[in-house]
Amino acid sequence: MKKIFCFAAAFVIAFTLTSCKTAENEDDASSAVETHSVSSKTVIPTVESIPDEPLDTESEEEQEKIYVGVEEIKLSAYEKTLNIGQRFMPIVTMLPENASNKAEIWESDNTAVATVNKYGNITAIGEGSCTVTVKSADKPELSAVFKVTVNAPVKVEMTYRDGILIVNKSYPLPSDYNPGVNGEAKEALNRMFADAKAERNLNMWVCSGFRSYNVQKNLYNKYVKRDGAQNADRYSARPGYSEHQTGLAFDINYADSRFEGTEQAIWLAENAYKYGFILRYPEGKEHITGYMYEPWHYRYIGVENAAKIYSSGLTLEEYFGLTSVYSE
């Protein structure tokens, strides 16, 4: 019996060892197959992975630019008649439109008649005729000619009525009339201001007095640029047509709507004539004076004349039967 048991035990051990060996062999075989499978893989490059041949895509900046020369010069006008001091700038067109260099060169053959700046702005200087030429900087031999005629200066005669210098849209002043502030008017103005202060404790000052032709010109042009000529003509005089150029007109305190209805405005309307001043542009009389209501604008004409006009209730134009309309 003991022998049988020993034999059986030996058999079991032998069978177990054989099974383990077989399993190990199978695992080794499996590993070998897997290893072979991995190592046998071949990477085939796709179309995307094959680099394309470099394309000849040179950028516009890198490409050689084609230079286009100027072939013709055209002007918006080829002649102009000006008065002394006037300016004109013809519009220049360089052709073809895609020309590479459209720079201009300007010159006048007689700067005593007219000058021209580098932008082509022509200024009339003196009576006569001259030629202004614009050349192509690209091709100096290519040019266009502009003829300038400057009129003789027009002599402006000053207009008086009963010793009063008349200045409005119908009656201008010479451009060189430059008297400065009138001494008599200034003295009367200071007395008026002093009395207003003493009687009513009102403070008054001049915000605008004498203006030269050029100052008025710059002021008027500024208003035209901002509001247009039609609107500017309602409240600002063209150069040579302003009472401020006489040295006899004064804007008091504020030359705008802030002054209307103030104690100072009311006092002046009732008392200014006593000092020789009149309210020059009354309310509701724009169609007669040519200017909108300006409660701040006073003109010195002397005590006697001021009293007459104040008593009449008329404007200066109505009193003397004058017009106030620009001729053009």
C-alpha positions in Angstrom: 0.0 0.0 0.0 2.8 2.3 0.9 4.4 1.6 -2.5 1.2 2.5 -4.3 1.0 5.8 -2.5 4.5 6.8 -3.4 4.1 5.9 -7.0 0.9 8.0 -7.2 2.7 11.0 -5.6 5.5 10.7 -8.1 3.1 10.7 -11.0 1.4 13.9 -9.9 4.7 15.7 -9.5 5.8 14.6 -12.9 2.6 15.7 -14.5 2.7 19.1 -12.9 6.3 19.8 -14.0 5.4 18.8 -17.6 2.3 21.1 -17.6 4.4 24.1 -16.4 7.1 23.4 -19.1 4.4 23.3 -21.8 2.9 26.6 -20.6 6.3 28.3 -20.5 6.9 27.0 -24.1 3.6 28.4 -25.2 4.3 31.8 -23.6 7.7 31.9 -25.2 6.1 31.1 -28.6 3.5 33.7 -28.1 6.1 36.3 -27.2 8.1 35.3 -30.2 5.1 35.7 -32.5 4.4 39.1 -31.0 8.0 40.2 -31.3 8.1 39.1 -34.9 4.8 40.9 -35.6 6.1 44.2 -34.3 9.5 43.9 -36.0 7.9 42.9 -39.3 5.9 46.1 -39.6 6.9 48.4 -42.5 6.3 52.2 -42.4 5.0 53.3 -45.8 5.1 57.1 -46.3 1.8 58.6 -47.2 1.3 61.3 -49.9 1.1 63.9 -47.2 4.4 63.0 -45.7 6.3 63.4 -49.0 7.5 67.0 -49.2 6.4 68.9 -52.2 8.8 70.6 -54.5 9.1 74.3 -53.4 6.8 76.6 -55.4 8.0 79.8 -57.0 5.7 82.1 -55.0 7.7 85.2 -54.8 5.8 87.9 -52.8 4.8 91.2 -54.4 7.3 93.1 -52.3 10.0 90.8 -53.6 9.0 91.1 -57.1 10.6 93.8 -59.1 8.3 96.9 -59.2 7.3 98.3 -62.5 8.1 102.0 -62.8 5.4 104.0 -64.6 6.4 107.4 -65.9 4.3 110.6 -66.2 3.1 111.1 -69.8 0.8 114.1 -69.6 -0.1 117.0 -67.2 -3.7 118.4 -67.2 -5.0 121.5 -65.3 -8.5 122.3 -64.2 -8.1 125.8 -65.7 -5.4 127.4 -67.9 -5.9 131.1 -67.2 -7.3 133.4 -64.5 -7.8 137.1 -63.9 -7.2 138.2 -60.3 -7.3 141.3 -58.3 -4.2 142.2 -56.2 -4.1 140.0 -53.1 -6.4 137.3 -54.5 -5.3 133.7 -54.7 -6.1 130.8 -57.0 -4.9 127.2 -57.2 -5.6 125.1 -60.3 -6.1 121.4 -59.8 -3.3 119.3 -61.4 -3.8 115.8 -62.9 -0.8 113.7 -63.7 -1.4 111.0 -66.2 -1.5 108.1 -66.3 -3.3 107.7 -63.0 -0.9 105.0 -61.9 2.2 107.1 -62.5 4.9 106.3 -60.0 6.0 109.8 -59.3 3.4 112.6 -59.4 5.5 115.3 -57.7 5.1 118.8 -59.1 7.5 121.7 -59.6 6.0 125.2 -59.8 7.5 128.5 -61.0 6.4 132.0 -62.0 8.2 133.9 -64.8 7.3 137.3 -63.1 7.0 137.3 -59.3 6.2 141.0 -59.4 2.9 140.1 -60.9 2.1 136.7 -59.3 3.9 134.3 -57.1 3.3 130.5 -56.7 4.2 128.2 -53.8 5.2 124.6 -54.0 1.6 123.5 -53.8 0.5 125.5 -56.8 -1.2 128.3 -54.8 -1.0 131.4 -57.0 -1.1 134.9 -55.3 -1.7 138.1 -57.3 1.0 140.7 -56.4 0.8 143.5 -58.9 -0.8 144.7 -62.1 0.2 142.9 -65.3 0.4 139.4 -66.8 2.7 136.4 -66.3 3.0 132.7 -66.8 3.0 130.1 -64.1 4.4 126.7 -65.1 4.0 123.4 -63.5 6.5 120.7 -64.4 6.7 117.0 -63.7 9.4 116.1 -61.2 9.6 112.8 -62.9 10.1 114.4 -66.4 11.0 118.1 -66.0 10.7 118.5 -69.8 6.9 117.7 -69.4 4.9 120.8 -68.3 1.6 122.7 -68.4 1.2 126.5 -68.5 -1.2 128.7 -66.6 -1.7 132.4 -67.6 -2.3 134.9 -64.9 -3.6 138.4 -65.4 -3.7 140.8 -62.5 -6.0 143.8 -62.6 -4.9 147.3 -61.7 -5.8 148.2 -58.2 -9.3 149.8 -57.9 -9.2 153.1 -56.2 -11.9 153.1 -53.5 -13.4 156.5 -52.6 -14.6 156.8 -49.0 -18.2 157.9 -48.6 -19.4 160.5 -46.1 -22.9 161.8 -45.1 -23.0 164.9 -42.8 -19.4 164.2 -41.9 -20.1 160.6 -41.0 -17.9 158.0 -42.6 -20.2 155.4 -44.1 -19.1 151.7 -44.2 -21.4 148.8 -45.0 -21.9 146.2 -47.7 -22.4 148.9 -50.3 -19.7 151.3 -49.2 -16.2 149.8 -48.7 -12.9 151.2 -47.4 -9.6 151.1 -49.2 -7.6 148.1 -48.1 -4.7 150.3 -47.0 -6.9 152.5 -44.8 -5.4 151.9 -41.4 -6.2 154.7 -38.9 -6.1 152.7 -35.7 -8.5 153.6 -32.8 -10.0 157.0 -33.2 -8.9 159.2 -30.3 -12.2 161.1 -29.9 -14.2 157.9 -30.0 -11.9 156.3 -27.4 -12.3 159.3 -25.0 -16.1 159.2 -25.3 -16.1 155.5 -24.8 -14.1 155.8 -21.5 -16.5 158.5 -20.2 -19.5 156.3 -21.0 -18.0 153.3 -19.2 -17.1 155.5 -16.2 -20.6 156.9 -15.9 -22.2 153.4 -16.2 -20.0 152.3 -13.3 -20.7 155.4 -11.2 -24.5 155.4 -11.8 -25.4 151.7 -11.9 -22.2 149.9 -10.9 -22.0 148.3 -14.3 -18.7 147.0 -15.6 -18.0 147.4 -19.3 -15.1 146.7 -21.5 -14.2 146.5 -25.2 -13.9 142.9 -26.5 -13.1 144.0 -30.0 -12.2 147.5 -31.4 -10.1 148.5 -34.4 -9.3 145.8 -36.9 -7.0 146.2 -39.9 -8.0 145.0 -43.4 -5.8 141.8 -42.9 -7.2 141.0 -39.5 -10.7 141.3 -40.8 -9.8 139.2 -43.8 -8.5 136.4 -41.5 -11.5 136.6 -39.2 -14.0 136.5 -42.1 -12.3 133.6 -43.8 -12.4 131.6 -40.6 -16.1 132.1 -40.3 -16.6 131.2 -44.0 -14.7 128.0 -43.4 -16.8 127.2 -40.4 -20.3 128.3 -41.4 -20.1 128.9 -45.2 -20.1 132.3 -46.9 -23.9 132.8 -46.9 -24.1 132.5 -43.1 -20.9 134.3 -42.4 -22.2 137.3 -44.4 -25.0 137.7 -41.9 -22.7 138.5 -38.9 -19.2 139.2 -40.3 -18.1 141.8 -42.8 -15.9 141.0 -45.7 -12.5 142.6 -45.6 -12.7 146.3 -46.6 -16.4 146.4 -45.5 -16.1 146.4 -41.8 -16.9 149.3 -39.5 -14.1 148.1 -37.2 -11.6 149.2 -39.8 -12.7 152.8 -39.2 -11.5 152.8 -35.6 -14.9 154.1 -34.7 -16.7 150.8 -33.9 -16.6 148.8 -30.7 -18.0 145.5 -29.5 -18.7 145.7 -25.8 -18.3 143.0 -23.2 -19.4 139.9 -25.2 -19.9 139.7 -28.9 -22.4 137.0 -28.7 -25.8 136.1 -27.2 -24.5 136.3 -23.6 -24.7 140.1 -23.8 -28.4 140.3 -25.0 -30.8 141.3 -22.2 -28.0 142.1 -19.7 -28.1 145.3 -17.6 -25.2 146.6 -19.6 -27.0 146.0 -22.9 -30.2 147.8 -21.6 -28.2 150.7 -20.2 -26.3 151.2 -23.5 -29.4 151.1 -25.6 -30.9 153.9 -23.5 -27.8 156.1 -22.9 -25.1 155.5 -25.6 -26.4 158.3 -27.9 -25.5 160.8 -25.1 -21.9 160.0 -25.7 -22.1 160.0 -29.5 -22.7 156.3 -30.1 -25.5 154.5 -31.9 -26.6 150.8 -31.8 -25.5 150.0 -35.3 -27.4 146.8 -36.0 -30.8 146.9 -34.2 -33.2 143.9 -33.9 -35.5 143.3 -36.8 -33.5 145.5 -39.3 -31.2 142.8 -40.8 -32.8 143.4 -44.3 -31.8 147.0 -44.0 -28.4 147.0 -42.4 -27.3 143.7 -43.9 -26.4 142.2 -40.5 -28.2 140.3 -37.8 -29.1 141.9 -34.4 -25.9 142.8 -32.5 -26.7 144.4 -29.1 -23.0 144.7 -28.4 -21.9 146.7 -31.5 -21.8 150.5 -31.2 -20.5 153.0 -33.6 -19.3 156.5 -32.8 -20.7 159.3 -35.0 -20.6 162.3 -32.6 -23.1 163.4 -30.0 -25.2 165.6 -32.3 -25.6 163.1 -35.0 -26.2 160.2 -32.6 -29.0 162.2 -30.8 -30.8 162.8 -34.2 -30.6 159.2 -35.3 -31.6 157.9 -31.8 -34.7 160.2 -31.8 -35.7 159.1 -35.3 -35.7 155.5 -34.4 -34.0 154.7 -37.7 -30.9 152.9 -38.6 -28.0 154.8 -40.2 -29.0 153.4 -43.6 -32.6 154.5 -43.2 -31.7 157.9 -41.9 -29.5 158.7 -45.0 -31.4 156.6 -47.5 -28.5 154.1 -48.1 -28.4 150.5 -49.2 -26.2 147.8 -47.7 -25.8 145.0 -50.3 -22.7 143.4 -51.7 -22.3 144.0 -55.5 -21.4 140.4 -56.1 
